[in-house]
Amino acid sequence: MTDYYHICIAITVGLFVGFFIGIIKSIIKKRSYSEKEILNTRRLLNKFAAIFKYITFLLLTLGLIWCSFFLVLGIVIPSRADYANNISELIVSVLTVISIIFAFVEFLRRTDNK
């Protein structure tokens, strides 16, 4: 477990260092994009958002099905209630992250159209 902790610390430090180097780089070097590059990026983002929408709805539907299964499992077999609750919480937390990512992609897609 300590190895995993050290890996998480190293990744966190790497993300912070990369984030600050990226900020410094963006301040020093301003890049201008051509209209064609902007249009191609917007088109690619729209295609990705359309595919990601269906993937998100699929995963949310599967999450609903399995959370209801574990709810019934906890009711029918009370000795498995803790297990069912923990698995349901895990499913909901993963689906929350997926929903946040989907909302961010939609935000990017809609702000690009303005």
N, C-alpha and C positions, 0 to 999 in steps of 0.2 A: 504494500500500500504506500510505503514511503517513496518507492520508485515512481509510482503514478503521480504522487503529490509533486515530486521534483519535475516530472514532465509537464504537469499543468503550470507550475511556476515558470518554467522555461518558455513555454508557449505564450504565457501572459506577458512576460518581459519582452519577448520577441515582437508581439503585437504592439505593445506600447512604443518600442523603439522604431518599428516600421511606420507606425502612425505619425510619430513626430518627424521622422525623416521625410515622409510624404508631405507633411504640412510645409516644412522648410523648402522642399523641392518645388512645390506648387507656388510658393511665394516668390522664389528666385526666378523660376522659369515659367513664363506664361505661354501657353500654346493656343493657337487659334486653329479651329477646325473648319474645313471647307463645308459648303452646303451639302455636297454629295456625301461626305462622311457622316454628317449629322443625320441626313435622311436614311442612310443605310443602318446606322445604329438604332434609330427610332423604329425602323421596319423590323429589325432583328428582335428588339425588345417587345414589340407587339406580338410577334410570332411566339416568343418564349412565354409571354403572359397568357396567351390563349391556351397553350399546352399546359402551363402550370395551373391554370384555373381548373381544368378537368382532373388533374392529378390531385389537387387540393380537395375537390369535392369527393373524389373517390376515397381518399384517406379519411375525410370527415365521416363519410357514410360507414366505412369499415370500423372506425372508432366508435360510432354510435352502436353498431351491431355488437361489438365485443364488450363495450361497457355495459350494455344491457345484459349480455350473457353473464358477466361477472357479478352484476347486481342480483340476478336470479340465483347464481351459484351461492352467493353469500346468504340469501334468504333460505334456500333449500337445504344447504349444508352449513349450519352455523359454525362448525369447527373450521371451515375454510373462509370465514368472513374476513379475517385479517389479510389473508392472501389475496382475496378478491378485491378488497379495498386498495391494497398496495398496487396491484396490477392496473386497476382502474385509474388511480392517480397517475401512474406512469403513462398510460395511454393519453390521458387528458393533457398532461404536461407536454408530451411530444406534439400533440395536435395544436396546442397553443403556440408553440414555436413555429410550426408550419403555417398557421394562420397569420402570425405576425410577418413572416417572410412574404406570404401572398399579399398582405396589405401593403407592404413596402414596395413590392413590384408594381402593384396597381397604382400606388402613389406616384412612382417614377413614370409610369406610362401616361398617366393623366396630366402630370405637370409638363411633360415633354410636348404634349399636343397644344399647349397654350402659346 
